[in-house]
């Protein structure tokens, strides 16, 4: 049985699937926002092709907040502004598949982020969100409560 302290990011990706959405730095903000709305997501990882030609390398992240702070508030046009102009790229917070959910939560809180790219060997493998972490936390508590209930009732 997994707990939130032993469950790894790779375990969550395996459960939810490794589907993630991305964009490029030279894409228009409008097109990126359309993708976010289409898939009901709050961020896109900004990628470029890996130097090896195989896989994608994360270079930043585009969030709803980036759009609001750097396009809407500044009066820019999303139809003419490139993602590179508004994406968050400084100190991109990333985790590996071996990162525990506890460590992942700590990173999210410390960096005030809700989405963290999962990177292995410099290549993007997925994205984990605070929603993914909270879902597993709730599921873990339910499993623990069920186990305790079975134990108390003599089911072991």
C-alpha positions in Angstrom: 0.0 0.0 0.0 1.3 3.5 -0.9 1.2 6.4 1.4 1.8 10.0 0.4 5.3 9.9 1.9 6.3 6.8 0.0 4.3 7.3 -3.2 6.4 8.7 -6.0 5.6 11.0 -8.8 6.1 8.2 -11.3 3.4 6.2 -9.5 0.9 9.1 -9.9 1.8 9.4 -13.6 1.3 5.7 -14.1 -2.2 6.0 -12.5 -3.3 9.1 -14.3 -1.5 8.4 -17.5 1.5 10.4 -18.9 -0.6 12.6 -21.1 0.4 16.2 -20.8 0.0 19.3 -23.0 2.7 21.6 -24.2 3.5 24.5 -26.4 6.5 26.2 -27.9 8.1 29.6 -27.1 7.4 30.9 -30.6 3.6 30.0 -30.5 1.1 32.8 -30.1 -0.3 33.2 -26.6 -3.8 33.1 -28.2 -3.2 29.6 -29.5 -1.8 28.4 -26.2 -4.8 29.8 -24.3 -7.1 28.0 -26.7 -5.4 24.7 -25.9 -5.7 25.4 -22.2 -9.4 26.1 -22.5 -9.9 23.1 -24.8 -8.4 20.7 -22.3 -9.6 22.5 -19.2 -6.1 22.9 -17.8 -4.3 25.7 -16.0 -0.9 25.5 -17.6 1.2 24.3 -20.5 4.8 23.3 -20.4 6.9 25.3 -22.9 9.2 22.9 -24.7 11.8 22.8 -27.4 13.1 19.7 -29.2 15.9 17.8 -27.4 19.4 18.2 -28.8 19.4 14.5 -29.6 16.2 15.0 -31.7 14.4 12.5 -29.5 12.0 13.9 -26.9 11.1 17.4 -25.6 13.1 19.6 -23.3 11.2 21.9 -20.9 12.3 25.6 -21.2 9.4 27.2 -19.2 5.8 27.0 -18.2 2.8 29.1 -19.2 0.1 29.6 -16.6 -3.2 31.3 -16.3 -1.5 33.8 -14.0 1.2 34.6 -16.7 -1.6 35.4 -19.1 -3.5 37.6 -16.7 -0.4 39.4 -15.3 1.5 39.8 -18.6 -1.2 40.1 -21.3 -4.5 41.2 -19.8 -3.3 43.7 -17.2 -0.6 45.1 -19.5 -3.1 45.5 -22.4 -1.2 43.2 -24.8 -2.9 41.3 -27.5 -2.8 37.5 -27.2 -3.1 37.3 -31.0 0.2 39.0 -31.5 2.2 38.2 -28.4 4.5 35.1 -28.4 4.6 32.7 -25.5 8.3 33.5 -25.0 7.3 37.0 -24.0 5.2 35.9 -21.0 6.2 32.4 -20.0 7.8 31.7 -16.6 11.3 30.4 -17.1 13.5 31.6 -14.3 14.3 28.7 -12.0 11.8 26.3 -13.6 10.8 24.0 -10.7 10.9 20.4 -11.8 10.8 16.9 -10.2 11.8 13.4 -11.3 9.7 10.3 -11.2 11.5 9.3 -8.0 10.4 12.4 -6.1 8.0 11.5 -3.3 4.6 13.2 -3.2 5.6 14.7 0.2 8.7 16.3 -1.4 6.6 17.4 -4.4 4.0 19.1 -2.1 6.9 20.9 -0.2 8.2 22.2 -3.6 4.8 23.4 -4.6 4.3 25.3 -1.4 7.8 26.7 -1.2 7.7 28.0 -4.8 4.0 28.9 -4.8 3.3 26.8 -7.9 0.4 24.5 -8.8 2.1 22.6 -11.7 5.5 21.0 -11.8 7.1 19.3 -14.9 8.4 15.8 -14.4 11.8 15.6 -16.0 14.1 12.6 -16.5 17.6 13.1 -18.1 16.6 16.6 -19.2 13.5 15.3 -21.1 9.9 16.1 -20.2 8.0 13.0 -19.1 4.9 14.5 -17.7 3.3 17.2 -15.5 2.1 16.8 -11.9 -0.5 19.3 -10.5 -1.5 20.1 -7.0 -4.8 18.5 -7.9 -3.0 15.2 -8.6 -1.2 15.4 -5.3 -4.4 16.3 -3.3 -6.3 13.5 -5.0 -3.7 10.9 -4.0 -3.6 12.4 -0.5 -7.4 11.9 -0.1 -7.3 8.5 -1.7 -4.4 7.5 0.7 -6.4 8.6 3.7 -9.4 6.7 2.5 -7.3 3.5 2.1 -5.8 4.0 5.5 -9.2 4.5 7.1 -10.5 1.3 5.4 -7.5 -0.7 6.6 -8.0 0.5 10.1 -11.7 -0.3 10.0 -11.0 -3.8 8.8 -8.3 -4.3 11.5 -10.7 -3.1 14.2 -13.4 -5.3 13.0 -11.1 -8.3 13.0 -10.8 -8.6 9.3 -7.1 -9.3 9.4 
